[in-house]
Amino acid sequence: MSDSLLARKYFDGIYIPAGLLVFGTAIVKREWVVYAVLAAIALGSLKFYNNLPKKVLRQDAFQDFELKEKTVISHNVAIYRFALPTPSSVLGLPIGQHISIGAALAQPDGSSKDIVRPYTPISGDHQPGYFDLLIKSYPTGNISRHMASLTVGQTIRVKGPRGAFVYTPNMVRHFGMVAGGTGITPMLQVIRAIVRGRAAGDNTQVDLIFANVTPQDILLKEDLDALVAEDKGIRVHYVLDKPPAGWTGGVGYVTSDMITKWLPVPADDVKILICGPPPMISGLKKTTEALGFKKARPVSKLEDQVFAF
């Protein structure tokens, strides 16, 4: 439970009304106090239960969620905020997993086809009432172009959770991460969970290589830099294919030298996470194997040393 039992909402909504009920009964009819106490406990328990976060995701069926806000980041990138059924609702998405978004899209021949694509929210269950998606729309994209066309008040169809990776605190000593473009979203989800868990004893170290084409393509850079400034256990290494003059980060594709320089060496308590375009993932699977990491499977499983989202 994320809220303390001493939170203001519990005093205002449960403790004070219950106390007034018992106190008022004692003044009016003392012999009924025991019944007033029982009624206060029953009503308070019901109110407490109703205040608990309700998980809304369903694996067996799509549900509609309404677009409440759209924040444009660039000409083809935006953050989409979708409302959950109540202010206390949460998606119920474990850290590291994703949702599926489905839509019936028109085809060139005039027919309609159901298209489903995976997306990882950049928000979490610690933020009830909504979820946020960071989406880059591509000219050849299906769901991404559909999302770009949405206006506030329209809905999307979502189901989940999906995915083989579920983060638990201290599951490894050190994560090495490599992300390309919008592949940053699951990495950010895991990093934020680690930082939130520091007070409870999460000591996981993270080194992230984040590859993009130009500086303008680096999504959520301010968020990443803020996390690095806040937490000495988080380090981000930027790589650009087309760097500007004076660029001091990595240049080109992510190479074995970059992985050797910035990521942890192979060990039983180390895991490499990869997310990005398919050619990048394919190349990195071969590179990590050549560097001594266990061979990545075609479809990753949670226990794998090299896990591709």
C-alpha positions in Angstrom: 0.0 0.0 0.0 1.5 3.3 -1.1 -0.3 5.6 1.4 0.4 5.8 5.1 -2.5 5.0 7.4 -1.8 8.4 8.9 -2.5 10.1 5.6 -4.9 13.1 5.7 -7.5 11.4 3.5 -7.9 8.6 6.1 -8.4 11.2 8.9 -10.9 13.2 6.9 -12.8 10.3 5.3 -12.7 7.6 8.0 -11.3 8.4 11.4 -13.0 11.7 12.1 -16.5 10.6 10.8 -16.2 7.3 12.8 -15.2 9.2 15.9 -18.1 11.7 15.5 -20.5 8.8 15.1 -19.4 7.1 18.3 -19.1 10.4 20.3 -22.5 11.6 19.1 -24.1 8.2 20.1 -22.5 8.4 23.5 -24.1 11.7 24.1 -27.6 10.8 22.9 -27.9 7.2 24.0 -24.9 5.7 25.9 -26.2 2.1 25.8 -26.0 2.2 22.0 -22.3 3.0 21.9 -21.2 -0.6 21.2 -23.5 -0.7 18.1 -22.1 2.7 17.0 -18.5 1.3 17.3 -19.4 -1.7 15.2 -21.1 0.5 12.6 -18.1 2.9 12.5 -15.8 -0.1 12.0 -18.0 -1.5 9.2 -18.4 1.8 7.4 -14.8 2.7 7.8 -13.6 -0.6 6.4 -15.9 -0.1 3.4 -14.5 3.4 2.8 -11.0 2.1 3.2 -11.6 -0.7 0.7 -13.1 1.8 -1.8 -10.0 4.0 -1.5 -7.6 1.2 -2.4 -6.2 1.3 -5.9 -8.1 -0.8 -8.3 -6.2 -2.6 -11.1 -8.0 -2.3 -14.4 -5.9 -4.2 -17.0 -7.4 -7.4 -18.3 -5.4 -10.0 -20.2 -8.4 -11.6 -21.9 -10.1 -8.5 -23.3 -9.5 -5.1 -24.7 -10.9 -2.1 -22.8 -11.4 1.5 -24.0 -9.5 4.3 -22.4 -10.1 8.0 -23.2 -7.3 10.4 -24.2 -7.3 13.3 -21.7 -4.2 15.2 -22.7 -1.7 15.2 -25.5 1.7 16.9 -25.0 3.6 17.4 -28.3 7.4 16.9 -27.9 8.4 17.3 -31.5 6.9 17.0 -35.0 6.5 13.2 -34.6 6.7 12.5 -30.9 4.1 13.2 -28.2 3.1 12.0 -24.7 -0.5 10.8 -24.6 -2.2 10.7 -21.2 -5.2 8.4 -20.9 -7.7 8.4 -18.1 -8.4 5.4 -15.9 -12.0 4.7 -14.7 -11.5 6.4 -11.2 -9.0 8.7 -9.6 -7.7 5.8 -7.5 -7.5 3.3 -10.4 -4.2 1.9 -11.6 -3.3 -0.1 -14.7 -1.9 -3.0 -12.6 1.2 -3.2 -14.8 4.2 -5.0 -13.3 7.5 -3.1 -13.8 9.1 -4.3 -17.0 5.9 -5.5 -18.7 3.9 -3.7 -21.4 0.4 -3.3 -22.8 -1.0 -4.1 -26.1 -2.9 -1.4 -28.1 -5.3 -2.6 -30.8 -7.1 -0.8 -33.5 -9.1 -1.7 -36.7 -7.2 0.2 -39.4 -8.2 0.8 -43.0 -6.1 -1.1 -45.6 -5.1 0.0 -49.1 -7.7 -2.3 -50.6 -10.5 -0.7 -48.6 -10.8 -3.4 -46.1 -10.3 -3.1 -42.3 -7.7 -5.1 -40.4 -7.1 -5.4 -36.6 -3.6 -4.3 -35.8 -2.0 -4.8 -32.3 1.3 -3.4 -31.1 3.1 -3.4 -27.7 3.9 -0.2 -25.8 5.4 0.5 -22.4 3.9 3.4 -20.4 6.3 5.9 -18.9 4.0 6.3 -15.9 3.5 3.6 -13.2 1.0 2.3 -10.7 2.4 4.8 -8.1 0.5 7.4 -10.2 -3.2 6.5 -10.0 -5.9 7.8 -12.2 -4.1 7.8 -15.6 -1.3 6.3 -17.6 1.1 8.0 -20.0 2.5 6.7 -23.3 5.5 8.2 -25.2 5.0 7.5 -28.9 7.0 8.3 -31.9 4.9 8.2 -35.1 6.4 6.8 -38.3 5.2 7.3 -41.9 5.0 3.5 -42.3 3.7 2.9 -38.7 0.3 1.5 -38.1 -0.6 2.1 -34.5 1.8 5.0 -34.1 0.2 6.9 -37.0 -3.2 6.1 -35.6 -2.2 7.5 -32.2 -0.9 10.7 -33.8 -4.3 11.2 -35.3 -6.1 11.0 -32.0 -7.8 14.0 -30.5 -8.7 14.6 -26.8 -11.9 12.7 -26.0 -11.2 9.8 -28.4 -10.3 6.3 -27.0 -7.8 3.5 -27.6 -8.2 -0.2 -26.9 -5.8 -1.7 -24.4 -5.2 -5.1 -22.8 -2.4 -6.6 -20.8 -0.1 -7.1 -19.0 2.2 -8.6 -21.6 5.9 -9.6 -21.6 8.3 -12.0 -20.0 10.3 -9.5 -17.9 9.1 -8.5 -14.4 11.4 -6.4 -12.3 11.9 -7.2 -8.6 14.3 -5.2 -6.3 17.8 -6.5 -6.2 17.1 -9.2 -8.8 20.7 -8.5 -10.0 23.6 -6.5 -8.7 24.0 -4.5 -11.9 22.0 -3.9 -15.1 23.6 -3.0 -18.3 21.0 -1.4 -20.6 21.1 -0.5 -24.3 18.2 1.4 -25.8 17.6 2.9 -29.2 15.0 5.6 -29.8 11.6 4.8 -28.2 13.3 1.6 -26.8 14.0 3.9 -23.8 10.5 3.4 -22.3 11.0 0.0 -20.6 14.5 1.1 -19.4 13.0 4.3 -17.9 10.3 2.2 -16.2 12.9 0.0 -14.5 15.2 2.8 -13.6 12.5 4.8 -11.9 11.4 1.7 -10.0 15.0 1.3 -8.8 15.3 4.9 -7.7 11.9 4.8 -5.9 13.1 1.6 -4.1 16.3 3.0 -2.7 14.8 3.8 0.7 13.5 0.3 1.0 17.0 -1.2 0.2 17.2 -1.5 -3.6 20.9 -1.3 -4.3 20.8 -2.1 -8.0 23.4 -0.3 -10.2 22.5 0.8 -13.7 24.6 1.7 -16.8 22.5 2.7 -19.8 23.7 3.3 -23.3 21.1 5.3 -25.2 21.6 5.5 -28.9 20.0 8.0 -31.2 20.6 9.8 -34.6 20.8 13.5 -33.5 20.6 15.3 -30.1 17.0 16.3 -31.0 16.1 12.6 -31.1 17.1 11.9 -27.5 13.7 11.3 -25.9 13.1 12.2 -22.2 16.7 13.5 -21.8 15.7 15.9 -19.1 14.1 13.1 -17.1 17.2 10.8 -17.5 19.6 13.6 -16.6 17.5 14.4 -13.5 17.6 10.7 -12.4 21.4 10.6 -12.9 21.8 13.8 -10.8 19.6 12.4 -8.1 21.1 8.9 -7.9 24.8 8.1 -8.1 23.9 4.4 -8.9 22.4 5.5 -12.3 24.7 6.4 -15.2 23.6 7.2 -18.8 26.0 7.2 -21.8 24.6 8.9 -24.9 25.6 7.7 -28.4 24.7 9.7 -31.6 24.9 8.6 -35.2 25.1 12.2 -36.4 26.7 14.2 -33.6 27.1 17.9 -33.6 30.5 19.7 -33.4 32.0 19.3 -29.9 30.1 16.2 -29.0 31.9 14.2 -26.3 29.6 11.1 -26.1 29.7 8.0 -28.3 29.5 8.2 -32.1 28.0 5.7 -34.5 26.4 2.4 -33.8 26.7 0.8 -30.3 30.0 -1.3 -30.5 31.6 -3.9 -28.5 34.2 -1.3 -27.3 31.3 0.9 -25.9 29.8 -2.1 -24.1 33.2 -3.0 -22.7 33.8 0.6 -21.6 30.4 1.4 -20.1 28.5 -1.7 -19.2 29.3 -4.3 -16.5 31.4 -7.3 -17.3 29.7 -10.7 -17.6 28.8 -12.2 -14.2 26.0 -14.3 -12.6 24.6 -11.2 -10.9 24.6 -9.0 -14.0 21.9 -8.7 -16.7 21.9 -6.9 -20.0 18.6 -5.4 -21.2 18.1 -4.4 -24.8 15.3 -2.5 -26.5 15.3 -0.8 -29.9 14.9 -1.5 -33.7 15.1 -5.2 -34.7 18.5 -4.8 -36.5 20.0 -3.2 -33.4 18.7 -6.0 -31.2 20.0 -8.7 -33.5 23.4 -7.1 -33.7 23.7 -6.6 -29.9 22.8 -10.2 -29.2 25.8 -11.3 -31.3 28.0 -8.7 -29.8 27.2 -9.5 -26.2 27.8 -13.2 -26.9 31.2 -12.4 -28.3 32.0 -10.5 -25.2 31.3 -13.5 -22.9 27.7 -13.1 -22.0 25.4 -16.1 -22.3 23.9 -16.5 -25.7 20.5 -14.7 -26.0 17.5 -16.7 -27.1 15.4 -15.8 -30.1 12.6 -15.0 -27.6 13.9 -13.8 -24.3 12.9 -15.3 -20.9 13.2 -13.7 -17.5 16.1 -15.8 -16.4 18.2 -14.9 -19.5 21.4 -13.0 -18.9 20.8 -11.0 -22.1 17.1 -10.0 -22.3 15.6 -8.2 -25.3 12.2 -6.5 -24.9 
